[in-house]
Amino acid sequence: MKHTKVIKGHFENVHIKNWNDMLAQSHIVAYRKLGDWTKLKDMSIARIAKGERSENGFPYLEDIDISIQRRSANKSWEAIKHLAFSSILKHMLNFFGEIKVKPKSLAKNMY
């Protein structure tokens, strides 16, 4: 994933612009399905914090009252994949077919 860029994607009717959007949306979906912060924290391999935490690249996800650290494409993908292969989010595997990525070298010339 290191040399890729998300060109287009949708996840549960949310437009995905990059790997960090996908990481955030996967956690939003997981939280809504689990309904519990502790379960999400135990399941996720991403760095997440309850509430608003603005330092060190932790944007706040107001919908579910957590902050999640932005990550590289590779680390984002690992965390997304970890959630996807958990029993609660097996339906996420269908989502992966809706993401289009291109090598970064090609993506630069597309815009």
N, C-alpha and C positions, 0 to 999 in steps of 0.2 A: 504494500500500500504506500510505501514511502515515496514512490515516484508517480503517484496517481493524484488526480484531482476529481472531486465529485462534479459532474457536469449537470446532472439533473436527478432529482429523487423526490419521492413522496412517501411518507410513512404516516398511516392513519390520518390522511387528509392534511398533513402538515408538509409544506415544501422544505426540502433539505438542500442546503447550499454547500455544506462541507462536512467533513468527518466529525467535527465537534457538534454540529447540529444533530447529526445522526446519533451521536453518543448521548446528547441531552434527551432527545426524543425517546430513545430506547429506555432510558431511566424513568421518564415520565410515564410511559406505558407500563413498565414493570411496577412502579409505585402504585398506579391505579389498580392494577390487578392484585397486587399483594395487600394493599391497604394499610401498610404498616412500615414505618421508617426503619425499625430494627431489622425486619426481614429483608428490606432492600439493602441495607448496609451489609448484612451478612452475605447476601447473594452477589453483590457487586464487587468487582476487582478494581473499579475506578476509585479515585480519591474523591469522596463526597463528604459533605458536612451538613448537619441539620441547620436550617435557618440561613441567614445572609452572611456570607463571608467573602469580602471583596479583595483581599490581598492574594498575591501569588496566582493570578489567573483563575479564580473561582467565580465565574459568573453565576448569578442567582437565578434559579428557576422558580419564579413566584407561584406558578400553578401548584407546585407540590412542596414549596417551602424548603428546598434544599439548594446547596451550591455544589457545583461539580467542576473539578479542575479541567481546564482545557489540556488536550494531549496531542501528541503527534498522530499522524494518520495510522501508523502501526499500532500504537498503544490504544488509540480509540477503537480500532477494529478488534483488538484482542478483548477489550471490555464489552463491546457490542456482541461479539461472538459468544463470550461467556454467558451473557444474559440469554442469548438466543437458544443456546443449547440446554438451558435449564428447563425443567418441566413446565414452569409457568408461562414461558414465552415461545413455545415451539411454533406457534403461528407466525412468529417473526421471520422464519425462514422463507416464507412466501414473499416477504418484503424485499429480500435481497435481490430478487429478480427485477425489481422496479428501480434500481439504482444504476445509473450509467456513469462510468468512470473512463477517463482517458489518461494516457501518460502525460505528465506535466509538460513535457516538451511540445506535445501536440496541442494541449489545452491553451498554452500561451498564445498560439497563433489563431485560435478560434475566436478571440474577443478583441 
